[in-house]
Amino acid sequence: MVTVDDVRRIARELPRTTEHLIHDQVKFRVGRIVYAALSRDETLMGFGFPREEREALVAANPDKFLMPLPSDMRYQWVRVRLAAIDEDELRELVVEAWRMCVPKFLYREYLSSAG
């Protein structure tokens, strides 16, 4: 199981990321775009994910992934149960969500520096 501290550590490594507490929720942003957000009880994490792929993701892993809340359906967003993933999967989800909201050159620079 991963924790908010694991999410925070991974997100802080990503260029241009800022952390905010909004309505009692920890959110990670690039500029004004939120790419990851923790539920108030810190058991779920919402993250950026291609809208056209999310139903398949949730259907394939319903014990792990959930559809967004009704108010978030218009966004490219999906949720994951933190207790159901390990740190490697968390890193992949957070980095890919971040990648969706940064310029391509910045993602390439991150990849080359991450080695």
N, C-alpha and C positions, 0 to 999 in steps of 0.2 A: 504494500500500500504506500502511496506517495502522499505527501502532506503539502500544505500551503508553503512551507519553507522550501520544499523542493521546487515548486512552481516558481516561487520568488527568485531562487538562485539561478534557475535556467533563464527566466525572463530578463534578469538584470545583465546577463551576458550579451544580450541582443542589442545592437546599436539602435539608438534613438528611442528606446523603451523608457517609459515613465510609469511609475506605480501611483495609483490614486485610490482613495477610499471614498466611494460614492454610494450613498444610501446604505451604509454598513456593509458594503461589498468591496472586496479588493479587486481592482481592475488594472489591466496592463494595456497601455496604449502606445501608439506611434502617432504623434500629433494628436488629432482629435478622434482617431480611429481606435476603438477597443478591439483587441485581437484575442484577449483571454480575460475571463472574469470568474471569480469564485462565488459560490452560493454563500449566503449568510452563515450557514452552519459548516461551511468549508468541506462538504462531502462531495459536491459536484463542481465541475469546471465547464463553463461554456467557452467555446473557442471558434475562431473563424474556420469555416469549412465550406467547400463549394456546394451551393444550394442544390444543384442538379445531382449530386452524389450522396446527399445525406440520408435519403430514405433507404438506399441500398446498404449504407454503413450500419444504420440502426437495425434493419431487418437481419443483417448477417450476424450482428453481435448485440442482441437486445439486453443481455445481462450487463453489458458494458456501456453502451451508448444510448442516449435518449434524444428524441426530437427536441427542438427549442420550445420554450414556453410560447403560448399563442401570440403574445405580444412581440416575440422575436422572430416569428416565422418569415417576415419579410427580409430578414438579414441572412447573410451567408453564415450560418451559425448552427452548431450542434452541441450537445452536452455529453460529458463522460463522468462516470462514477470513479472517483479517485481511488477507492478501495479495490477497484477491478484492474488497475494498470500498474505496471512497474515503471521505474525511472527512465528506462530506454524509450518506452512507448510515450511517456509524458514528454520527453525531450522532442521526439518526432512531432507530436501534436502541436506543441507550443511553437517550435521553430517553423513548421509549415503554416500555422496561423499567422505568425509574424511576417513570413515571406509574402503572404497575400496583400500586405499593406505597406510594403517598402519598395523603393525602386529596385529594378533588377540588378543594377550595378552594386547596390549595397548588399544584396543577398550573395552575389558572387564574391565580393570582398570578404564577407563573413565566412563563406565556405573555404576560401583560400587561407584565411587566418586560423580557422578551426582545424585545419590540417587533414 
